[in-house]
Amino acid sequence: MGRGVDVPGPGATEQRVEVLLAIARDFGMGIPLEQLRWLMAGSEDPSTPGQVEQWLRDRPALAEVHEGVAFLPGHAHPPNPERRARAQHYERCALDLLSGPLAPAARWTRCVAITGSVAYGNPEEGDDLDFLVIAREGALWAFLAFTYLSVRLRAPRSSDRPSDWCFNHVLSEGAARSDYATSRGLLFAREALTARPLLGSGFYRELLGGAHWMRSELPRLYERCLEEFATDPRPSPQGRAPVLVRALNAMVFVPLASYLQVQGLLRNWRFRRSGRADEAFRTQTHFSKLAYVSDRFDRLMAAYARASARPPASAPT
C-alpha cells in the first residue's frame, strides 16, 4: 500500500474503531462489518468481515456484533432495512433530477456526487439529499442560479422524496483540485471516499488520484474507490465553461452569494430561537466555492481527529 499507511502508536486500531462506533451511536447507528473493514488503516488489521467480527469478539469491552453490524457495547439494535431502501430510492430521485430539471446545467459540471446520509446508505425519514458538485471553471454560480430556480419551480414534489435537495458543497475544478491535494484528516477522507458520483466518475477518480494523503488515512477504501471509478461511460465536458455562461456566472455571483448569506443568518436565528442552536452553520461564499459548514461538522472533525493517521493541514473551507 506504500509508505505511511499504518496508523502509528499502540492501540491505534482500537482507538479508531472506538471513535467510529461512538459517532455511529450518536446517529442511532452501528457500522456493518463489511464497511468497517474498509475503514481500517493498518496493514495488519483484520481485512475481511469474518476477521473483523472475530477481532471484535476478542475485545468485548470495545464493541459487540449483532447481525453483522458492530455497535458500542450496550447499544446494539436490530438493523433497519428501511434506511437502505430509502437510500436507494433517494439515489434514483437524484438521477431523475439530473436527467430532468437539471439536465441543461449538467454540462457545466465535471462531477456531481451524492454525499451525506444517502451516500452512507442510512438516511432517516425526512433527511435531506446532499450533493457535492464540481463545476467547470467559470460556471459555478451560473449552475447554482439555474439549480435553485429549477428545484423551486420544476423539481418533483411528493411524500416519498427527500425533504430538501441540498447543494451544500459546490466548488470549481481548480478549487477542488487544491482542496483534495491537501491533507484534511480522516473525516474529509471518509466523506470524499464515500461520495457516490452520479456524473463524472472518471473525473472524480482523477481527483482522488491526486489526493495521495488519503491512502495514509484509509488505504483500503482509497484503493477500492480508484478501482470502482476507473471507467466512466459518460465523460464530463472539459475546459472552461462557454463565454455566455462565464458572463452569467460573473453577473449572478454577488447577488446570489449575498442572498445565501442573508438566508443563512435568518435560518441560524430561527434555529437559536427554537432551541436548535446545534443545527447552526456557516455559509462560505467565494467566487470558486460555496460551502455550508455546520457546527456539527466541526464537532465531528474534532472527534475524527482522535482516530486520524495524520492531523489535517487546516479546517476544510
C-alpha positions, -999 to +999 in steps of 0.1 A: +000+000+000+030+023+002+047+042+030+027+060+057-002+036+056-002+023+092-017+043+120+012+049+144+012+042+181-001+014+203-038+007+203-044+029+173-068+004+157-088+001+188-090+038+192-101+043+156-129+017+160-140+032+193-143+067+178-161+055+147-186+034+167-192+063+192-200+086+163-223+060+147-241+056+181-248+093+182-266+089+149-285+059+162-265+035+140-238+008+141-213+001+114-217-030+092-187-052+093-185-051+055-180-013+058-158-014+089-131-035+072-126-007+047-121+019+075-090+001+089-057+019+084-030-007+093-017-034+070-020-059+099-056-050+107-084-076+100-093-073+064-125-094+059-159-092+077-152-126+093-118-114+106-132-081+118-160-100+137-136-123+154-113-094+162-142-075+179-154-106+197-120-109+213-125-073+226-159-073+242-152-040+260-147-023+226-177-035+206-204-060+202-216-075+170-253-080+161-264-095+128-232-084+110-232-049+125-208-036+151-220-014+179-206+001+211-213-023+240-249-019+252-261-001+221-269-029+197-303-030+180-319-047+150-310-033+116-335-010+099-339-022+063-360+009+056-329+031+057-311+011+030-342+010+008-347+048+013-310+054+003-316+035-029-348+054-036-332+088-029-304+079-053-329+072-080-346+106-072-312+123-076-307+106-110-342+117-121-334+153-110-301+153-130-317+138-161-348+160-158-349+196-145-311+199-141-301+183-174-293+216-192-269+226-164-252+192-161-228+200-189-215+229-168-201+204-143-172+180-141-188+158-114-220+155-094-220+132-064-243+122-036-229+127-001-242+126+035-265+100+049-277+088+015-241+081+004-236+062+037-268+042+030-287+051+061-309+082+056-337+087+081-372+096+070-372+134+063-334+136+057-321+159+030-303+147-001-268+163-001-248+169-032-211+176-040-208+194-073-175+202-090-182+229-117-163+237-148-142+269-144-165+299-148-198+281-143-202+276-105-226+305-097-245+301-130-250+265-122-263+274-087-287+300-101-301+276-126-303+249-099-321+269-073-347+281-099-352+246-113-355+229-079-380+256-068-401+256-100-397+222-116-384+196-092-409+168-084-426+171-051-441+141-033-441+125+002-415+099-007-390+124-020-361+139+001-372+168+023-347+191+005-322+190-023-290+204-007-262+216-029-242+223+001-207+218-013-202+233-048-167+243-060-148+249-092-125+224-107-094+244-096-107+247-060-115+210-059-080+200-071-065+223-045-087+210-016-083+174-024-045+176-028-041+190+008-042+167+038-076+173+056-077+145+081-098+113+085-133+129+083-126+147+050-111+115+036-140+093+046-166+118+032-147+121-001-142+083-005-179+076+005-193+101-021-212+084-049-206+101-082-237+102-105-220+122-132-182+124-139-170+094-121-139+093-143-130+129-133-137+121-097-112+092-099-087+116-113-093+139-084-088+112-059-057+100-077-041+133-068-051+130-031-023+106-021-026+116+016-060+097+017-041+065+013-025+071+047-059+076+063-080+049+046-057+028+024-083+000+016-112+024+009-089+046-012-077+017-034-113+004-038-125+038-050-098+041-075-108+007-089-146+014-089-142+047-106-117+035-132-141+039-162-168+064-170-192+057-198-203+093-198-172+115-196-179+151-184-171+181-205-136+195-201-122+230-202-137+264-192-174+270-195-187+288-226-183+325-228-220+333-222-221+310-191-190+327-177-206+361-182-238+349-165-216+335-137-200+368-131-233+386-131-251+364-105-222+359-081-226+390-059-265+390-057-268+352-052-239+350-027-254+379-007-288+363-008-274+330+005-255+348+033-287+365+045-307+333+042-281+316+063-282+342+090-320+340+091-320+302+094-295+303+122-316+329+140-346+306+137-326+276+150-315+295+181-350+309+187-364+274+186-337+258+208-319+241+180-287+260+182-267+228+175-280+229+139-264+263+132-240+266+103-216+289+084-223+300+048-190+302+030-193+320-004-163+326-027-162+330-064-148+295-067-167+278-038-200+276-019-200+255+013-223+252+043-202+241+073-223+231+103-213+233+139-220+195+140-194+191+113-168+209+134-175+186+163-172+156+141-139+169+128-126+171+163-138+136+171-123+121+140-090+138+147-085+113+176-086+085+150-067+102+122-035+089+108-023+125+105-036+159+116-054+180+089-034+208+075-063+232+081-100+232+086-120+224+054-133+255+037 
